[in-house]
Amino acid sequence: MGKAITTTRAQESTNAIERMYITMRHLFNRGFYKPNGVSGEALKNALLQLRPEIYGSVGEEKAELNGLIYVLERLPEGIEQCSFINLTSDEGYGISHINPIIPPKRRRNCYRIDEEQMNIEITRGRSDIYDILTHLTFLFIESEKICKRILITDTERTIRDWEKLEAAVQKEELTQAEREIALIHTANILGRSFEEILEVYKKFSTKNNPDRFLNVIYWLGKLALDEEISGEKRAVTFSALLRERLGHHIHGERWANNIKEVLTKNNLMHRPIHIISANMHSVMNSLFAKAALKTEFPNTDSLEIFEALSSSGNATLRKKVTDLAEKNGMIIMDDTSGTNIDVQIFDTAKIKINNCSYEFSEEEVDKKPVIFVMDYAFGEQAYETIDELLKPYNTKKNNVTLINVDSVSIMGKAGILEGGKGDLMIPSAHIFEGTADNYPFKNELCAKDFEGYGLEVFEGTMVTVLGTSLQNKDILKFFHKSTWNVIGLEMEGVHYQKAIQSASKIRKSIGEDVKVRYAYYASDNPLETGSTLASGGLGTTGVKPTYLITDKILKQIFNT
């Protein structure tokens, strides 16, 4: 007999991710599943085996509170009350009387059809489906935990804490004393301290719904309880149109054609175009903030201006910058295609003297750069949008025009495996999680460009993951310590590079010598407890790396 072969936690975790994705794709093709059915249990078991860092104590008996906040910020408000969740394509709900619900941390249109049903529009590809199903699986696990703690074994009766919570939730308004008593009962149900519960209660509380946390816990428990006692099954379904349309780049093609139409109309298709995937403020602010706000900030450095602009209370300052940018050739394209990717186009030939923070050579108009800024894509959507954008443009008169792309620059947030929030990662290659697919490239940016600014800079390989909410320490440690030399993880790099390489090397729709720039700043360190995405946002920590990367990209564009 040979020695028994034991698998490592990293191998088990990789296997769990693979099983989750195969199951999700199977369920999508099938068209529906029940969370407590065989397929739903397979998803839950895989997630529990994986125990992702972002979901904290999901595998323990007590409730996971930070994970709950993270998930509900990315799902529509009220989803915990719905027994039926329907994932749809863009099927025209926007013209109905129903107002869309947009989650604060993930731009997707959701519609509460009735008391029992929530429809979620999927317009950003498979990554969006994986993201939603993973979050729903977490919710179903937490829901079952509550049910097990409130239902008295071998009876249909519930514990006293649950009855008290139910009575509190049914009141129109709670006094401070009643609220605290309800929170004490909730703490007992969730297996957490009153102090922990109070902290999370405050994070959930809104002006219109101060007791949202109590409602969320009540409904999570109630639906699981109804299913256990009366057999009222919850269900997740996928509409026929979504299953038919997915993978056909319908929204990406519409998005790209809208952009090419604007570029053609403004006679910009032949000009050197520099694509930048970033947020909707850093390029505009880097170009115009100093000139627009010279009265408000006469003697301060740029960073102070940028920090002021990032503050939610400074809408007047942001409007001044936007107004100056529009007077100097900026075109804003709010998305109407369903991709949720807005666009800004900067025609540098229209920038007046002393209105811009950068100097560029006085060359003829046809050679002056056009800077095209697109908002962040989501996972596989990066391939769909860039692939469509780089294709030749067929006008209504059947004229074929190539888009003259000089460079593609990707700036993004990513998880770092060494260092902390705000530090920088400069990739030399992207590898695709779960496969041996790898995409080396010559990055026009390097670590030396960012030295001396008080931030740590790491250079190496980045792994493009199938979902940030599916990573655990075992997988990440393997990537980091093995010869793959992985410095961080993100969700779009492989998809961008795949589209750029196919357009430049195979399809020849853009020049083979197109320059690429990738730079990421750390939004979290999933290897450090308390530093995952569930621990909160970057705040002003992200301002410095964001504008530093933007500055380096713009200097390279103008210097060429």
Secondary structure as GFF3:
##gff-version 3
##sequence-region A 1 560
A	DSSP	alpha_helix	9	30	.	.	.	ID=ss1
A	DSSP	beta_strand	32	33	.	.	.	ID=ss2
A	DSSP	alpha_helix	38	50	.	.	.	ID=ss3
A	DSSP	three_ten_helix	53	55	.	.	.	ID=ss4
A	DSSP	alpha_helix	65	72	.	.	.	ID=ss5
A	DSSP	three_ten_helix	79	81	.	.	.	ID=ss6
A	DSSP	beta_strand	84	88	.	.	.	ID=ss7
A	DSSP	three_ten_helix	93	95	.	.	.	ID=ss8
A	DSSP	beta_strand	110	112	.	.	.	ID=ss9
A	DSSP	beta_strand	117	121	.	.	.	ID=ss10
A	DSSP	alpha_helix	126	150	.	.	.	ID=ss11
A	DSSP	alpha_helix	160	170	.	.	.	ID=ss12
A	DSSP	alpha_helix	176	190	.	.	.	ID=ss13
A	DSSP	alpha_helix	194	204	.	.	.	ID=ss14
A	DSSP	alpha_helix	212	230	.	.	.	ID=ss15
A	DSSP	beta_strand	235	238	.	.	.	ID=ss16
A	DSSP	alpha_helix	240	245	.	.	.	ID=ss17
A	DSSP	alpha_helix	250	265	.	.	.	ID=ss18
A	DSSP	beta_strand	273	277	.	.	.	ID=ss19
A	DSSP	alpha_helix	282	292	.	.	.	ID=ss20
A	DSSP	alpha_helix	302	310	.	.	.	ID=ss21
A	DSSP	alpha_helix	315	327	.	.	.	ID=ss22
A	DSSP	beta_strand	330	333	.	.	.	ID=ss23
A	DSSP	beta_strand	343	347	.	.	.	ID=ss24
A	DSSP	three_ten_helix	348	350	.	.	.	ID=ss25
A	DSSP	three_ten_helix	365	367	.	.	.	ID=ss26
A	DSSP	beta_strand	370	374	.	.	.	ID=ss27
A	DSSP	alpha_helix	381	389	.	.	.	ID=ss28
A	DSSP	beta_strand	393	394	.	.	.	ID=ss29
A	DSSP	beta_strand	400	401	.	.	.	ID=ss30
A	DSSP	beta_strand	405	416	.	.	.	ID=ss31
A	DSSP	beta_strand	424	432	.	.	.	ID=ss32
A	DSSP	beta_strand	438	440	.	.	.	ID=ss33
A	DSSP	three_ten_helix	447	450	.	.	.	ID=ss34
A	DSSP	beta_strand	457	464	.	.	.	ID=ss35
A	DSSP	three_ten_helix	468	470	.	.	.	ID=ss36
A	DSSP	alpha_helix	473	481	.	.	.	ID=ss37
A	DSSP	beta_strand	486	490	.	.	.	ID=ss38
A	DSSP	alpha_helix	493	501	.	.	.	ID=ss39
A	DSSP	pi_helix	502	506	.	.	.	ID=ss40
A	DSSP	beta_strand	515	524	.	.	.	ID=ss41
A	DSSP	three_ten_helix	533	535	.	.	.	ID=ss42
A	DSSP	three_ten_helix	539	542	.	.	.	ID=ss43
A	DSSP	alpha_helix	543	559	.	.	.	ID=ss44
###
